């Protein structure tokens, strides 16, 4: 039976750690501050922003919501310029997706790398690839945090990353290229996919296909990270057949309750890290 990598439990521990750190910073006259940018009135985007604000408030980070119901790229660029130049703001994030007509890469790229606590700009990905200091995207940070907290050995292992999204697969690959691991990346429609996944010591799956990875596709005693979120009738399912794969793997993330609960917390922690740099 695999060790269940419990994201909720880890998130709770990190929240308590962040509370202590924000208190220390405030005693030095620094209030960690995150500026959230919401463009348009998408219900789901608003919900995600509200979750981030709630987590900020929970740990003592100041959240400033910049909600623009109607705006063009020019207005958004001007807003980002002001946020970059404001010394009291330590982190800036744009809630994606942006409304139709916006060039998302262009907008995210305008966030200063020192304030890109969401780790999503093209320049941040470049820094990660080159092995330079950068804030990791929340999904990548969450995966590495789970492995660290549960003391799962991942160095000098063969990683297989199935799915190359801009927010998880690509930056995770870039990060690992500078670590002591072998990395194989592949598409879910890859020929002989099972042969590749069965060779993985660490298998990361992010393909948006319910229960795509089955037990016969997993190496015994491997580590399986399920980053899937597939909704059916208000229930969420992973990309991995959890009940059967957990009998094969040595460690596995559940869905829900694995990577997901850590995402917002990682964003907030990066904001606190940004504020700590000022205090040094």
N, C-alpha and C positions, 0 to 999 in steps of 0.2 A: 504493500500500500504506500502510495506516494505521500511525501510531506506536502501539505496544502499551504501554499504561499498566500497568506491572508492579508490582503491589502488594507482592509478596514482596521485591523489591529495595528499594522505598521503606521497607518495614517494617524491614528489616535496618539501613538507615541511621539510622532514628529510634531503634532500640534502642541503637545505639552512642552517639547523642547523649544519650539518657536515662541511660545509665550514667555519663556524665561529670557530668550535672546532679545525680544522686542522690549522687555522691561529694562534690560541692561542698556540698550541703545537709547531709550527715552531718558534714562538717568544721565546720559551724555548729551542730551538735548537734541537727539535725532529720532524722528518718528518715521519709520519705514513707510513709504507711500507708493501705492500702485495706481497708475492712471489707466482706466479701462475705457476703450473707445468702442461705442456701439453705433453703427450706422444703419438707419432703417428701423422697421418695427416688426421684424420677424419674431414670432412668439418663442420659438425654441432658442434663438440667440439671446433673447432677453432672459430666459430662464437660466441659461448657462452663466450669464453675467451676474445674475442674482446669487447664484451658488458661489461664485468667486468673491463677491462682496461679503457674503455671510462668513466665508472661511477667513477672509482678511480681518473682519471684526472680531472673530473668535480668538485670533492669536495676537491682536493688538496692532495690526497693520492698517494704516489709513487707506481707504479705497475712494478714489475720486472717479465718478462716472461721467464721461463726456458722451451724452446721447444726442446724436444728430439725426432727426427724423428724415430730413431731406437735404442732401448736399451732393456736390460734385467732387471730383478729384482735387480741384484747386482748394476748396474749403478744407478738405481733409488733410491735405499736405500742409496747409497753414497751421492747422491744429497740431499736427505732429511736430512741426518745427518749434512751436511754442512749448510743447511738453518736453522736447529734447533739451531745450535751453533752460528750463525751470530747475534750479538746483535743489529744490525741495521734493522733487519727484524722482524716485529711484528706479521705478520700473514702468514700462509702457507696453500695453498689449492691445491689439485690434481683434475684436471678436469676429471670427470667420464662420461662414462665408460672408463676403460683402455683397451688397445688392448688385444686380446686373448693371454693367457699364463701368465697373471699377476693375482696374488691373491690380489684383491682390498682391502679386509679387512686388510690383512697383511701390505699393503703399507700405507693405511690411518692411521693405528694404529701407525706407526712409526713417525707420526707428533706429536711434543710435545703438550700436552694438553693446555699449555699456548699460543700456536700459532695455535691451531685448530679452526680458526675463522669460518670454514665452519660447525663445530659441527658434523662431520660425523664419527669420530673414535669410535670403540667399547668402549674404556675407557671413552669417553665423554658421551656416552649413559649411562654407569654405574654411572657416577657422577650425571647425571640428575635424574636417578632412585633413587639414595640415597639422593637426595635433596641437593647435594653439588653444589658449584659454577662451572659453565661451560658455554661455548658459545653454544647457542641453534642453531640447524640447521635453515637455512634461512626460510624454509617453516613454521616451528613452530613459529619462531620469528615474521614472517609476520602476522600470524593469531592473535597472542596475541597483536601485535601492532595495528592492525585494530580495535580490540575490545576496546583497551584502548583509541585510538584517537577519536572514536565515542561514548565513554562512555557507551558502552554496558555492562550491568551487567551480569557477568558470574559466580561469586562466589556463592556457595551453590546451584548450578544448576545441573541438570542431563545432562551430556555430552554423546553423542553416537558418536563413531568414527568408521566410515565404511571404512575399508581398513587399513592394517597395514604395510605400507612401512617402510623401514629403515630410510627414510629421513623425513617422516612426521608422520605417524600414530603411530609408536612405540615410538619415542621420545616425542611426544605430550602426549601420554598416561602416559609415565614415569613422565613427568612434572606435569600433573594434579593429579597424585596419591599423590603428596605432597601438594596439594592445597585443599581448602574446597569445593570439588565437588564430585559427584558420577560419575564414568566413566564406560561406557559399550562399549566394543569393539566387532566388529563382521565382518564377511566375507560377501561379496555381495551375496553369495549363501546360506546364513544362512536361516534355516527354519523359517517361520513366521517373516520375516524381517520387513515387514510393521508395525507389532505390536510393534517391538523394536524402529524403527525410529519415530513412532508417539508418543513415550514416551519421546523423547529428547527435552530438553529445548535449547540445543545447539547441532546441528547436523553438523559433519564434514565429508565430502564425498571425497574419493580419491580412485576410483575404475577403472578409465580408461574406462568408459562405457558411451557413449553419452546419456544424458538425462535419466539416470538410475533412478534418484529420481524424482517422480512425485508428484503433489499436494496432492494426497490422501495418501501419505506416510509421510506427514509432519504435525506436531502439530501446531495448530493455535498460532500465536504470538511467535513462536520459532525463534532462530537465526540459519541461514543456511550458512555454509562455504563450498564453492565449490572449491575443489583443482584439478578439472579435467582439462585435456588438451587433447582433442580428435580432431585430424586434419582430415579434409575432403576437398579436392580440395582447399588447401591453406587457409582454414578458420578453426578457432578453436572453439570447443564447450565444454561446461562444462559437468559434470556428473549430473547436476541438470537441470530440465526443468524450466529455469529461469522465463520465461514469466508467467507461471501459478503459480509457487511456490511463487513468489514475492507478490501475492495477499493473501497468507496465512501467510507468515513469518512476523516477526517484523523487521528483518534486514537480509540482504543477500549480498553475494559477487557475482558480475557478472563475466562471462568469455567470452571474455577477460576483463581485467581491474580491477580485484579484488586482489587476492593474488599474482598473477604473477608479476606485476610491482614492487613489494616490494622485491623480492628475492635477486636481485643483491645488492640493497641498504642495506639490512640487513647484507650481507657479508662484505660490505665496512664499515658499522657502527661498526661491531665487531672488525675490524682491528683498527679503531680509538680508541675503548675501550681498546684494548690491548696496544696501544701506551700511552694512558692516565695513565695506571697503572705504567708505567715507570716514568712518570712525577711527581707522588705523592711523 
